[in-house]
Amino acid sequence: MATPASAPLPRVTRVFAAVNIGSFRISAMIMGQAEDEEMIVLGSSHRRAEGIKRGYVTDMRAATHAIRSAIELAEANANTSVNGVWIACAGAGLTSKISSVEIAIGGRRIDEDDIEHLLFAARDHIQPDGRMVLHAQPAHYTLDGAHGIADPTGLHAEALGVDIHVTLAEGAPVRNLIEAVQSAHLDVEGVVASPLAAAHACLSYEERDLGVALVEIGAQVTNVSVHAGGMLLGLRSIPVGSNDITDAIASSLGIRRGQAERLKCVAGSAIATPSDHREMIPVNAPGDEPGGQLARGADEQNRIPRAELVSIVTDRLGTMTSEIGKGLKAMGFSGANGGQVVLTGGGAELHGIAEFMQGALGLPVRIGKPPALRGLPEAHATPGFATLAGLCLYAVEDPVDIRSVGPSYQPARRYSGLGLVNRVVQAVREYF
């Protein structure tokens, strides 16, 4: 049930701030955790992105100004100020892999020191291959080869293992993002791979356990990730997004990008209807000056058949969906091994996109939005702001990263090469 607007807010004990630096917009959110652990959105904002292209900083001064503007507006809405923020990384060639490590226990009861030793041993086996490690998180534990153990403390085993999910990115683009935020006079609390943040907002624990694909469609980058057994099994970053649909409309009709974006949002659809050929839609926005160049194929009032717009949208969307399908297939998530697909990101707001992709992929598809949070404005309770909300929720959870774990310890053995491949294949078979 919705909380009445007049109800007083509970006392906030902790504050988290996040900035999502996209190619289309830069958004910021300040979230508070109350004494009863309820999460409350204290303030949020967004503005047009500058200095960012396909997730990369292309103009440091412009990007810094946009970030500073977004966080200042969120601070004003929240009536509080912040010194540090969590940021999402959507571009930078994101990839992920799973590393598995095992130590001998000798049949005794497992205690917290054993787990600490195991995680520390895993640190030595992260192989970034010249890339930056964004995350190195224990996904789940194994006892004598049995998978899916959430907490092995107190159990007996001959061998204790852990599957580590490692997320990698190109170092220079991530450092540019960090510098842009720091130049806006903000500390960077953490850099989170965008699919992990979005998963915290859009996916239930059960979905992440049973097996699900998350497709985050940004303006210029689409991230496709596969989750199962509570961990991220695979990740692909595709350099296409909803702006490519906008550009196709602008190019096909010979109009400006701003006009094309408005047409896409107001009248665009991924589903054709019989009335589309009869319905004429104006290219100019209400209030625009009459006259000017007519769109290609428009009538004297600068109107086009809606069918033409839908044709352009579906043609471009078909190309994007094909790339998404290839990414899912490469990660083993297709056909009989497929399952639920969740679409999120600004591109998921296109009318009819779930139905279109469900038909094209042959898999069930739903739209993923931020969870119902007190204080979340209606305008920000949309797929385009799921990653932003998920960033704050991720910050609250702050999952363990093995790089912060303590004392030295050497593992009895580790899986590598073909052994590791077989281990991952086994996990994929179990969950798909």
C-alpha positions as CSV (number, residue, x, y, z in Angstrom):
1,M,0.0,0.0,0.0
2,A,1.3,3.5,-0.8
3,T,2.4,5.6,2.1
4,P,0.3,8.8,2.5
5,A,2.2,11.9,1.5
6,S,1.6,13.4,5.0
7,A,3.1,10.4,6.8
8,P,6.4,11.4,8.5
9,L,9.5,9.8,7.3
10,P,11.3,7.5,9.7
11,R,14.7,8.5,11.0
12,V,17.4,7.9,8.3
13,T,20.6,6.3,9.7
14,R,22.6,5.9,6.5
15,V,22.7,7.7,3.2
16,F,23.9,6.4,-0.2
17,A,24.3,8.3,-3.4
18,A,24.7,7.0,-6.9
19,V,25.3,8.5,-10.4
20,N,24.5,6.6,-13.6
21,I,26.6,8.1,-16.4
22,G,24.8,7.2,-19.6
23,S,25.2,8.3,-23.2
24,F,21.7,9.8,-23.3
25,R,21.3,11.1,-19.8
26,I,23.1,11.4,-16.5
27,S,21.0,10.6,-13.5
28,A,21.6,10.8,-9.8
29,M,19.9,9.4,-6.7
30,I,20.3,9.8,-3.0
31,M,18.8,7.0,-0.9
32,G,18.4,6.7,2.8
33,Q,18.2,3.6,5.0
34,A,15.8,4.0,7.9
35,E,16.2,2.5,11.4
36,D,13.9,-0.4,10.3
37,E,16.1,-0.9,7.2
38,E,13.5,0.4,4.8
39,M,15.1,2.1,1.8
40,I,13.7,5.6,1.1
41,V,14.5,7.7,-2.0
42,L,15.4,11.1,-0.6
43,G,16.0,12.8,-3.9
44,S,16.7,12.0,-7.6
45,S,17.4,13.9,-10.8
46,H,18.5,13.5,-14.4
47,R,19.8,15.7,-17.1
48,R,21.0,15.4,-20.7
49,A,24.3,13.7,-21.0
50,E,27.3,15.6,-22.3
51,G,30.8,14.3,-23.1
52,I,29.8,10.6,-23.1
53,K,29.6,8.3,-26.1
54,R,28.8,4.6,-26.0
55,G,29.7,4.6,-22.3
56,Y,33.1,6.3,-22.8
57,V,34.1,9.8,-21.7
58,T,34.9,11.8,-24.8
59,D,35.0,15.3,-23.3
60,M,36.2,15.4,-19.7
61,R,35.1,19.0,-19.0
62,A,31.5,18.5,-20.4
63,A,31.1,15.2,-18.6
64,T,32.2,16.7,-15.3
65,H,29.8,19.6,-15.6
66,A,26.9,17.3,-16.4
67,I,27.7,15.0,-13.4
68,R,28.0,18.0,-11.1
69,S,24.7,19.4,-12.3
70,A,22.9,16.1,-11.8
71,I,24.1,15.5,-8.3
72,E,23.4,19.1,-7.2
73,L,19.8,18.8,-8.4
74,A,19.5,15.5,-6.5
75,E,21.0,17.1,-3.4
76,A,18.5,20.0,-3.6
77,N,15.6,17.5,-3.9
78,A,16.9,15.5,-1.0
79,N,17.7,18.6,1.1
80,T,21.0,17.1,1.9
81,S,24.5,17.0,0.5
82,V,26.8,14.1,-0.2
83,N,30.6,13.7,-0.6
84,G,30.8,10.4,-2.3
85,V,28.9,8.4,-4.9
86,W,28.7,5.0,-6.4
87,I,28.9,4.9,-10.2
88,A,27.9,2.4,-12.9
89,C,30.1,1.3,-15.7
90,A,28.1,0.4,-18.9
91,G,30.8,0.5,-21.6
92,A,34.5,-0.2,-21.3
93,G,34.2,-3.6,-22.9
94,L,32.7,-5.4,-19.9
95,T,33.2,-9.1,-19.7
96,S,33.0,-11.7,-16.9
97,K,34.4,-15.1,-16.1
98,I,34.2,-17.6,-13.3
99,S,37.2,-18.9,-11.3
100,S,37.0,-21.8,-8.9
101,V,39.3,-22.5,-6.0
102,E,39.3,-25.4,-3.5
103,I,41.1,-26.1,-0.2
104,A,41.4,-29.3,1.9
105,I,39.4,-29.4,5.1
106,G,40.0,-33.0,6.2
107,G,36.5,-33.9,7.2
108,R,36.3,-31.4,10.1
109,R,33.7,-28.7,10.8
110,I,34.1,-25.6,8.7
111,D,34.6,-22.3,10.6
112,E,34.8,-18.7,9.6
113,D,38.6,-18.8,9.4
114,D,38.4,-21.6,6.8
115,I,36.1,-19.4,4.6
116,E,38.5,-16.4,5.1
117,H,41.5,-18.5,4.1
118,L,39.6,-19.9,1.0
119,L,38.7,-16.4,-0.2
120,F,42.2,-15.1,0.4
121,A,43.6,-18.1,-1.6
122,A,41.2,-17.2,-4.4
123,R,42.9,-13.7,-4.7
124,D,46.0,-15.3,-6.2
125,H,44.0,-16.9,-9.0
126,I,42.3,-13.8,-10.5
127,Q,43.7,-13.5,-14.0
128,P,42.8,-10.1,-15.4
129,D,44.8,-10.5,-18.6
130,G,45.8,-6.9,-18.6
131,R,42.3,-5.6,-17.8
132,M,40.8,-3.9,-14.8
133,V,39.0,-6.1,-12.2
134,L,35.7,-4.4,-11.2
135,H,34.4,-7.2,-9.1
136,A,35.8,-10.5,-7.7
137,Q,32.9,-11.9,-5.6
138,P,32.2,-15.3,-4.1
139,A,29.1,-16.5,-5.9
140,H,28.5,-19.8,-4.1
141,Y,30.5,-22.5,-2.2
142,T,31.0,-26.2,-2.9
143,L,31.4,-29.0,-0.4
144,D,33.2,-32.0,-1.8
145,G,32.1,-30.9,-5.3
146,A,28.4,-30.3,-4.4
147,H,27.3,-27.0,-5.7
148,G,24.9,-24.3,-4.4
149,I,26.0,-23.9,-0.8
150,A,25.2,-20.4,0.4
151,D,26.9,-20.6,3.8
152,P,29.1,-23.6,4.6
153,T,29.9,-22.5,8.2
154,G,29.3,-25.3,10.7
155,L,29.2,-28.1,8.0
156,H,31.7,-30.9,7.6
157,A,33.6,-31.6,4.4
158,E,36.8,-33.1,3.0
159,A,37.2,-30.1,0.6
160,L,35.7,-26.6,0.6
161,G,35.5,-24.7,-2.7
162,V,34.2,-21.4,-4.0
163,D,33.1,-20.1,-7.4
164,I,34.4,-16.6,-7.8
165,H,32.6,-14.3,-10.3
166,V,35.1,-11.9,-11.8
167,T,34.0,-8.8,-13.8
168,L,36.6,-7.2,-16.1
169,A,36.7,-3.9,-18.0
170,E,39.2,-1.9,-20.0
171,G,41.2,0.2,-17.5
172,A,41.5,3.5,-19.2
173,P,37.8,4.2,-19.8
174,V,37.0,3.3,-16.2
175,R,39.7,5.6,-14.9
176,N,38.2,8.4,-17.1
177,L,34.8,7.9,-15.5
178,I,36.4,8.0,-12.1
179,E,38.3,11.2,-13.0
180,A,35.1,12.9,-14.3
181,V,33.4,12.2,-11.0
182,Q,36.3,13.3,-8.9
183,S,36.6,16.5,-11.0
184,A,33.0,17.2,-10.0
185,H,34.3,17.3,-6.3
186,L,32.9,13.9,-5.4
187,D,34.6,10.8,-4.0
188,V,34.0,7.5,-5.8
189,E,32.8,5.0,-3.3
190,G,32.8,2.2,-5.8
191,V,32.5,1.4,-9.5
192,V,29.8,-1.2,-10.3
193,A,29.3,-3.0,-13.6
194,S,25.9,-1.8,-14.9
195,P,24.4,-5.3,-15.3
196,L,25.1,-6.1,-11.7
197,A,23.4,-2.9,-10.5
198,A,20.4,-3.4,-12.8
199,A,20.1,-7.0,-11.6
200,H,19.7,-5.7,-8.0
201,A,16.8,-3.6,-9.1
202,C,15.0,-5.9,-11.6
203,L,15.6,-9.5,-10.7
204,S,14.3,-11.4,-7.8
205,Y,16.5,-13.7,-5.8
206,E,14.6,-16.7,-7.2
207,E,15.1,-15.6,-10.8
208,R,18.8,-15.2,-10.2
209,D,18.9,-18.7,-8.7
210,L,16.8,-20.5,-11.3
211,G,18.3,-18.8,-14.4
212,V,17.4,-15.6,-16.1
213,A,18.9,-13.3,-18.8
214,L,19.0,-9.5,-18.3
215,V,19.1,-7.3,-21.3
216,E,19.9,-3.7,-20.4
217,I,19.2,-1.4,-23.4
218,G,20.9,1.9,-23.1
219,A,21.2,4.7,-25.5
220,Q,24.3,3.5,-27.2
221,V,25.3,0.3,-25.3
222,T,23.3,-2.9,-24.7
223,N,24.6,-5.2,-21.9
224,V,23.4,-8.8,-22.0
225,S,24.0,-10.9,-18.9
226,V,23.0,-14.4,-17.8
227,H,22.4,-15.2,-14.1
228,A,21.9,-18.6,-12.5
229,G,22.7,-20.3,-9.2
230,G,22.7,-16.8,-7.6
231,M,25.7,-15.6,-9.7
232,L,26.4,-13.9,-13.0
233,L,27.5,-16.7,-15.3
234,G,28.2,-14.6,-18.4
235,L,28.2,-11.1,-19.8
236,R,28.3,-9.5,-23.2
237,S,28.5,-5.8,-24.1
238,I,27.1,-4.8,-27.5
239,P,27.8,-1.4,-29.0
240,V,24.2,-0.7,-30.1
241,G,21.3,0.9,-28.3
242,S,18.1,2.9,-28.6
243,N,19.9,5.9,-30.2
244,D,20.5,3.7,-33.2
245,I,16.7,3.5,-33.7
246,T,16.5,7.3,-33.4
247,D,19.3,7.7,-35.9
248,A,17.6,5.3,-38.3
249,I,14.4,7.4,-38.1
250,A,16.3,10.7,-38.7
251,S,18.2,9.2,-41.6
252,S,15.2,7.6,-43.3
253,L,12.9,10.6,-43.0
254,G,15.5,13.3,-43.5
255,I,14.7,15.0,-40.2
256,R,16.6,16.2,-37.1
257,R,17.6,13.9,-34.3
258,G,15.4,15.8,-31.9
259,Q,12.4,15.3,-34.1
260,A,13.2,11.6,-34.6
261,E,13.6,11.1,-30.8
262,R,10.2,12.7,-30.2
263,L,8.5,10.6,-32.9
264,K,10.1,7.4,-31.5
265,C,8.9,8.2,-27.9
266,V,5.4,9.5,-28.7
267,A,4.3,7.4,-31.7
268,G,6.9,4.7,-32.2
269,S,6.1,1.1,-31.6
270,A,7.6,-2.4,-32.1
271,I,4.2,-3.8,-33.0
272,A,2.3,-3.0,-36.2
273,T,-1.5,-2.7,-36.2
274,P,-4.0,-2.6,-39.1
275,S,-4.8,1.1,-38.5
276,D,-1.1,2.2,-38.9
277,H,-1.5,2.9,-42.6
278,R,-4.5,5.2,-42.0
279,E,-3.1,7.1,-39.1
280,M,-1.1,10.2,-40.0
281,I,1.3,11.5,-37.4
282,P,2.8,15.0,-37.3
283,V,6.6,15.2,-37.6
284,N,6.7,18.6,-35.9
285,A,6.0,18.9,-32.2
286,P,3.1,20.9,-31.0
287,G,4.0,24.6,-30.9
288,D,6.7,24.3,-33.6
289,E,6.7,27.0,-36.2
290,P,4.9,25.9,-39.4
291,G,6.8,25.5,-42.6
292,G,10.4,24.4,-42.9
293,Q,11.6,21.3,-44.6
294,L,9.1,18.4,-45.0
295,A,10.1,14.9,-43.9
296,R,10.7,12.5,-46.7
297,G,7.3,11.0,-47.8
298,A,5.3,13.5,-45.7
299,D,2.1,15.2,-46.8
300,E,1.8,19.0,-47.1
301,Q,1.1,19.2,-43.3
302,N,4.4,17.4,-42.6
303,R,2.7,14.2,-41.5
304,I,3.7,10.6,-42.2
305,P,1.8,7.4,-42.0
306,R,2.4,5.7,-38.7
307,A,3.1,2.5,-40.6
308,E,6.2,4.1,-42.0
309,L,7.6,5.0,-38.6
310,V,6.8,1.5,-37.2
311,S,8.5,-0.1,-40.2
312,I,11.7,1.9,-39.5
313,V,11.6,1.0,-35.8
314,T,11.0,-2.7,-36.3
315,D,13.7,-2.9,-39.0
316,R,16.4,-1.5,-36.8
317,L,15.1,-3.3,-33.7
318,G,15.3,-6.6,-35.7
319,T,19.0,-6.0,-36.2
320,M,19.5,-5.2,-32.5
321,T,17.6,-8.3,-31.4
322,S,19.7,-10.4,-33.7
323,E,22.8,-9.2,-31.9
324,I,21.2,-9.8,-28.5
325,G,20.2,-13.3,-29.6
326,K,23.8,-14.1,-30.7
327,G,25.0,-12.9,-27.3
328,L,22.6,-15.1,-25.5
329,K,23.4,-18.1,-27.7
330,A,27.1,-17.6,-27.1
331,M,26.4,-17.8,-23.3
332,G,24.3,-21.0,-23.7
333,F,21.0,-19.2,-23.1
334,S,18.8,-20.2,-26.0
335,G,16.4,-22.9,-27.2
336,A,15.8,-25.6,-24.6
337,N,18.5,-24.0,-22.4
338,G,16.8,-20.6,-22.4
339,G,14.4,-19.1,-20.0
340,Q,13.0,-15.8,-18.8
341,V,14.5,-12.7,-20.4
342,V,14.1,-9.4,-18.6
343,L,14.4,-6.1,-20.6
344,T,15.4,-2.9,-18.8
345,G,17.2,0.4,-19.5
346,G,15.8,3.4,-21.4
347,G,15.4,1.4,-24.6
348,A,13.0,-1.0,-22.9
349,E,10.4,1.8,-22.7
350,L,9.6,1.5,-26.4
351,H,6.0,0.5,-26.9
352,G,5.6,-3.2,-27.7
353,I,9.3,-4.1,-27.4
354,A,8.7,-7.0,-25.0
355,E,6.2,-8.6,-27.4
356,F,8.6,-8.0,-30.4
357,M,11.6,-9.6,-28.7
358,Q,9.6,-12.5,-27.3
359,G,8.6,-13.4,-30.9
360,A,12.1,-12.9,-32.2
361,L,14.0,-14.7,-29.5
362,G,11.4,-17.4,-28.9
363,L,11.7,-16.9,-25.1
364,P,9.4,-15.4,-22.5
365,V,10.2,-11.7,-22.1
366,R,9.1,-9.1,-19.5
367,I,10.0,-5.5,-18.7
368,G,12.2,-4.9,-15.6
369,K,11.6,-1.7,-13.5
370,P,12.9,-0.4,-10.2
371,P,11.2,-1.9,-7.1
372,A,8.5,0.1,-5.3
373,L,10.5,2.4,-3.1
374,R,9.1,5.1,-0.8
375,G,9.9,8.5,-2.3
376,L,10.7,7.3,-5.8
377,P,9.1,9.8,-8.3
378,E,6.7,8.3,-10.8
379,A,9.0,9.7,-13.6
380,H,11.9,7.6,-12.3
381,A,9.9,4.4,-11.6
382,T,10.7,3.3,-15.2
383,P,13.1,0.9,-16.9
384,G,15.4,3.8,-17.8
385,F,16.2,4.4,-14.1
386,A,16.4,0.8,-12.9
387,T,20.2,0.8,-13.0
388,L,20.3,4.0,-10.9
389,A,18.1,2.5,-8.2
390,G,20.0,-0.7,-8.4
391,L,23.2,1.1,-7.8
392,C,21.9,2.4,-4.4
393,L,20.6,-1.0,-3.5
394,Y,23.9,-2.6,-4.4
395,A,25.7,0.0,-2.3
396,V,23.5,-1.0,0.7
397,E,24.3,-4.7,0.3
398,D,28.0,-4.0,-0.5
399,P,28.8,-7.6,-1.5
400,V,32.1,-9.1,-0.3
401,D,35.0,-8.7,-2.7
402,I,37.7,-11.2,-2.2
403,R,40.4,-8.5,-2.7
404,S,39.5,-7.1,0.7
405,V,39.9,-10.4,2.5
406,G,42.6,-11.0,5.2
407,P,45.4,-13.5,6.0
408,S,47.6,-15.5,3.6
409,Y,46.8,-19.1,2.9
410,Q,47.7,-21.5,0.1
411,P,44.9,-23.7,-1.5
412,A,45.4,-27.4,-1.9
413,R,44.4,-27.2,-5.5
414,R,42.5,-25.1,-7.9
415,Y,40.6,-25.7,-11.1
416,S,42.0,-24.2,-14.3
417,G,42.1,-24.8,-18.0
418,L,39.8,-27.7,-19.1
419,G,38.9,-28.4,-15.4
420,L,37.5,-24.9,-15.0
421,V,35.6,-25.1,-18.3
422,N,34.0,-28.4,-17.3
423,R,33.0,-26.9,-13.9
424,V,31.3,-24.0,-15.6
425,V,29.6,-26.2,-18.1
426,Q,28.3,-28.4,-15.3
427,A,26.9,-25.3,-13.6
428,V,25.2,-24.2,-16.8
429,R,23.7,-27.6,-17.3
430,E,22.4,-27.6,-13.7
431,Y,20.7,-24.3,-13.9
432,F,19.5,-24.3,-17.6
